[in-house]
């Protein structure tokens, strides 16, 4: 297993084999680890009310779950992880979306 760190900010970290979403679980704010092998695809979209711009933490539709991000409304992109074996999806934002997009493209996980 190669766990070289590729990206880290206050919201997530990305290594060669997994993503860690900080402050995911409510109310403990524990992190969630997702191995790349569990991911079907990742999509990115512009942040709007419909895509979670004002969702600070949790869910509004019981399908998409967001880790805590108090500055989400100021971010430029939102990412959605679709898992291979679960109905839920995970929405998250990052501090440097261009760099994260580059990494996910390189890993062949991102669907634009």
Backbone as CSV, one residue per row, in Angstrom:
resi,resn,N_x,N_y,N_z,CA_x,CA_y,CA_z,C_x,C_y,C_z
1,UNK,0.848,-1.180,0.000,0.000,0.000,0.000,0.889,1.238,0.000
2,UNK,0.644,2.143,-0.931,1.408,3.377,-1.047,0.535,4.518,-0.559
3,UNK,0.844,5.092,0.571,0.012,6.146,1.135,0.678,7.516,1.053
4,UNK,1.438,7.742,-0.001,2.066,9.037,-0.214,0.991,10.121,-0.289
5,UNK,1.170,11.197,0.453,0.211,12.290,0.491,0.342,13.139,-0.767
6,UNK,-0.756,13.285,-1.503,-0.772,14.063,-2.743,-1.336,15.463,-2.546
7,UNK,-2.248,15.596,-1.580,-2.917,16.883,-1.345,-3.462,16.888,0.072
8,UNK,-3.414,18.054,0.710,-4.046,18.219,2.027,-4.433,19.685,2.203
9,UNK,-5.600,19.898,2.794,-6.012,21.226,3.227,-6.805,21.045,4.524
10,UNK,-7.568,22.043,4.939,-8.305,21.938,6.204,-9.520,21.016,6.101
11,UNK,-9.886,20.628,4.866,-11.108,19.866,4.646,-10.879,18.402,4.283
12,UNK,-9.825,18.123,3.508,-9.568,16.756,3.043,-8.074,16.493,2.928
13,UNK,-7.762,15.212,2.814,-6.422,14.820,2.374,-6.602,13.735,1.321
14,UNK,-5.676,13.698,0.379,-5.693,12.697,-0.681,-4.318,12.051,-0.720
15,UNK,-4.316,10.729,-0.635,-3.075,9.971,-0.793,-3.192,9.162,-2.077
16,UNK,-2.232,8.311,-2.339,-2.273,7.496,-3.553,-3.425,6.507,-3.574
17,UNK,-3.967,6.149,-2.403,-5.001,5.124,-2.394,-6.290,5.474,-1.668
18,UNK,-6.378,6.685,-1.074,-7.611,7.032,-0.380,-7.794,8.536,-0.226
19,UNK,-9.042,8.891,0.063,-9.420,10.259,0.399,-9.855,10.234,1.861
20,UNK,-9.456,11.233,2.616,-9.936,11.383,3.985,-10.688,12.705,4.051
21,UNK,-11.957,12.610,4.434,-12.792,13.802,4.606,-12.810,14.137,6.091
22,UNK,-12.259,15.296,6.436,-12.222,15.716,7.836,-13.608,16.213,8.247
23,UNK,-13.929,16.089,9.523,-15.191,16.606,10.087,-16.418,16.064,9.364
24,UNK,-16.418,14.771,9.089,-17.527,14.177,8.335,-18.719,13.823,9.222
25,UNK,-18.455,13.077,10.291,-19.550,12.550,11.100,-20.067,13.577,12.105
26,UNK,-21.395,13.650,12.236,-22.053,14.543,13.181,-22.509,13.721,14.375
27,UNK,-22.336,14.166,15.587,-21.715,15.410,16.026,-20.248,15.267,16.390
28,UNK,-19.661,14.098,16.214,-18.290,13.873,16.687,-17.232,14.580,15.846
29,UNK,-17.556,14.907,14.593,-16.614,15.513,13.649,-15.459,14.571,13.310
30,UNK,-15.683,13.278,13.471,-14.663,12.295,13.088,-14.497,12.292,11.569
31,UNK,-13.343,11.870,11.118,-13.038,11.813,9.688,-13.617,10.551,9.057
32,UNK,-13.788,10.598,7.741,-14.226,9.431,6.972,-13.162,9.120,5.934
33,UNK,-12.717,7.868,5.889,-11.743,7.420,4.895,-12.469,6.665,3.800
34,UNK,-12.132,6.977,2.556,-12.718,6.298,1.408,-11.581,5.851,0.505
35,UNK,-11.476,4.558,0.330,-10.435,4.004,-0.547,-10.859,4.202,-2.002
36,UNK,-9.896,4.482,-2.860,-10.211,4.659,-4.277,-10.903,3.430,-4.856
37,UNK,-10.582,2.265,-4.353,-11.193,1.035,-4.846,-12.696,0.960,-4.551
38,UNK,-13.202,1.774,-3.616,-14.626,1.821,-3.275,-15.412,2.798,-4.147
39,UNK,-14.701,3.613,-4.933,-15.330,4.705,-5.672,-15.686,4.271,-7.093
40,UNK,-16.944,4.494,-7.463,-17.403,4.262,-8.824,-16.954,5.417,-9.712
41,UNK,-17.224,6.653,-9.250,-16.832,7.849,-9.988,-16.913,9.058,-9.067
42,UNK,-16.282,10.136,-9.514,-16.377,11.430,-8.836,-16.812,12.445,-9.884
43,UNK,-17.802,13.257,-9.536,-18.250,14.332,-10.424,-17.962,15.663,-9.751
44,UNK,-17.774,16.690,-10.555,-17.628,18.041,-10.024,-18.653,18.941,-10.698
45,UNK,-19.164,19.882,-9.932,-20.174,20.818,-10.442,-19.921,22.200,-9.845
46,UNK,-20.557,23.179,-10.452,-20.538,24.519,-9.881,-21.373,24.493,-8.607
47,UNK,-21.014,25.312,-7.638,-21.786,25.387,-6.401,-23.016,26.257,-6.603
48,UNK,-24.174,25.694,-6.360,-25.449,26.405,-6.413,-26.264,25.979,-5.199
49,UNK,-27.407,26.571,-5.032,-28.290,26.142,-3.940,-28.619,24.660,-4.109
50,UNK,-28.868,24.227,-5.343,-29.240,22.833,-5.610,-28.093,21.855,-5.362
51,UNK,-26.843,22.312,-5.474,-25.705,21.410,-5.287,-25.063,21.538,-3.903
52,UNK,-25.694,22.271,-2.999,-25.227,22.308,-1.616,-24.466,23.545,-1.200
53,UNK,-24.605,24.632,-1.927,-23.851,25.850,-1.604,-24.016,26.279,-0.145
54,UNK,-25.196,26.160,0.399,-25.454,26.610,1.769,-25.538,25.456,2.765
55,UNK,-25.201,24.254,2.349,-25.204,23.084,3.239,-23.887,23.088,4.008
56,UNK,-23.911,23.437,5.261,-22.695,23.496,6.074,-22.233,22.101,6.475
57,UNK,-23.199,21.223,6.821,-22.844,19.899,7.331,-24.085,19.014,7.265
58,UNK,-23.936,17.785,6.900,-25.060,16.856,6.920,-25.722,16.710,5.563
59,UNK,-27.042,16.556,5.571,-27.774,16.302,4.338,-29.063,17.098,4.282
60,UNK,-29.539,17.322,3.074,-30.843,17.931,2.878,-31.796,16.980,2.189
61,UNK,-31.263,15.896,1.596,-32.094,14.970,0.825,-31.928,13.503,1.241
62,UNK,-31.156,13.233,2.254,-30.877,11.888,2.769,-30.186,10.972,1.755
63,UNK,-29.702,11.546,0.655,-28.874,10.782,-0.282,-27.451,11.332,-0.316
64,UNK,-27.328,12.648,-0.300,-26.017,13.295,-0.376,-25.640,13.823,0.998
65,UNK,-24.470,13.395,1.476,-23.998,13.778,2.803,-22.728,14.608,2.664
66,UNK,-22.663,15.704,3.393,-21.541,16.636,3.327,-20.796,16.696,4.655
67,UNK,-19.457,16.663,4.613,-18.690,16.956,5.825,-18.807,18.451,6.130
68,UNK,-18.444,18.825,7.329,-18.547,20.223,7.753,-17.593,21.117,6.961
69,UNK,-18.135,22.224,6.460,-17.337,23.275,5.820,-18.085,24.588,5.989
70,UNK,-17.636,25.399,6.934,-18.291,26.672,7.208,-18.145,27.666,6.058
71,UNK,-17.177,27.452,5.187,-16.935,28.381,4.068,-17.387,27.800,2.726
72,UNK,-18.230,26.770,2.756,-18.647,26.120,1.509,-19.247,27.114,0.510
73,UNK,-20.028,28.064,0.956,-20.692,28.998,0.039,-19.698,29.862,-0.737
74,UNK,-18.478,29.958,-0.276,-17.452,30.764,-0.946,-16.568,29.938,-1.891
75,UNK,-16.733,28.636,-1.914,-15.914,27.762,-2.767,-16.419,27.807,-4.208
76,UNK,-15.558,27.430,-5.153,-15.946,27.510,-6.564,-16.540,26.231,-7.125
77,UNK,-16.203,25.077,-6.554,-16.679,23.783,-7.068,-17.132,22.900,-5.914
78,UNK,-17.988,21.957,-6.252,-18.375,20.909,-5.317,-18.091,19.571,-6.002
79,UNK,-17.631,18.611,-5.235,-17.323,17.274,-5.739,-18.340,16.299,-5.155
80,UNK,-18.713,15.297,-5.959,-19.610,14.250,-5.498,-18.955,12.898,-5.730
81,UNK,-18.836,12.123,-4.668,-18.305,10.764,-4.749,-19.485,9.805,-4.828
82,UNK,-19.482,8.958,-5.854,-20.460,7.890,-6.000,-19.739,6.587,-5.660
83,UNK,-20.252,5.881,-4.670,-19.622,4.655,-4.207,-20.157,3.448,-4.986
84,UNK,-19.344,2.431,-5.124,-19.729,1.232,-5.874,-20.842,0.442,-5.202
85,UNK,-20.871,0.421,-3.877,-21.787,-0.477,-3.173,-22.822,0.231,-2.300
86,UNK,-22.939,1.543,-2.416,-23.887,2.265,-1.556,-24.730,3.218,-2.388
87,UNK,-25.947,3.431,-1.919,-26.877,4.330,-2.580,-26.531,5.795,-2.297
88,UNK,-25.982,6.050,-1.119,-25.647,7.436,-0.767,-24.474,7.930,-1.603
89,UNK,-24.376,9.223,-1.700,-23.196,9.836,-2.304,-22.675,10.874,-1.315
90,UNK,-21.441,11.265,-1.513,-20.788,12.199,-0.598,-20.412,13.451,-1.366
91,UNK,-20.891,14.587,-0.886,-20.537,15.870,-1.475,-19.490,16.539,-0.606
92,UNK,-18.515,17.166,-1.244,-17.489,17.853,-0.452,-16.867,18.974,-1.260
93,UNK,-16.275,19.905,-0.562,-15.559,21.016,-1.167,-14.123,20.989,-0.671
94,UNK,-13.263,21.714,-1.392,-11.840,21.772,-1.064,-11.365,23.208,-1.192
95,UNK,-10.183,23.479,-0.701,-9.626,24.828,-0.788,-9.018,25.113,-2.154
96,UNK,-8.497,24.104,-2.847,-7.863,24.292,-4.152,-8.471,23.296,-5.143
97,UNK,-9.607,23.657,-5.723,-10.322,22.718,-6.580,-9.535,22.365,-7.841
98,UNK,-8.776,23.280,-8.396,-8.000,22.987,-9.612,-6.991,21.866,-9.362
99,UNK,-6.337,21.880,-8.233,-5.360,20.840,-7.907,-6.048,19.491,-7.665
100,UNK,-7.167,19.514,-6.983,-7.900,18.271,-6.715,-8.459,17.698,-8.018
101,UNK,-8.953,18.532,-8.901,-9.424,18.077,-10.218,-8.274,17.410,-10.967
102,UNK,-7.108,18.013,-10.938,-5.936,17.435,-11.611,-5.620,16.040,-11.066
103,UNK,-5.642,15.896,-9.746,-5.342,14.597,-9.120,-6.388,13.557,-9.500
104,UNK,-7.665,13.922,-9.410,-8.725,12.953,-9.732,-8.718,12.568,-11.213
105,UNK,-8.361,13.507,-12.084,-8.230,13.168,-13.512,-7.097,12.171,-13.709
106,UNK,-5.985,12.434,-13.063,-4.821,11.540,-13.148,-5.166,10.136,-12.652
107,UNK,-6.010,10.053,-11.618,-6.433,8.762,-11.057,-7.568,8.132,-11.870
108,UNK,-8.042,8.843,-12.885,-9.144,8.385,-13.739,-10.424,8.121,-12.952
109,UNK,-10.688,8.992,-11.967,-11.892,8.896,-11.159,-12.910,9.967,-11.512
110,UNK,-12.461,11.056,-12.122,-13.308,12.231,-12.322,-14.077,12.155,-13.620
111,UNK,-15.384,12.414,-13.521,-16.264,12.559,-14.668,-16.654,14.034,-14.718
112,UNK,-16.314,14.709,-15.791,-16.641,16.140,-15.889,-17.998,16.360,-16.507
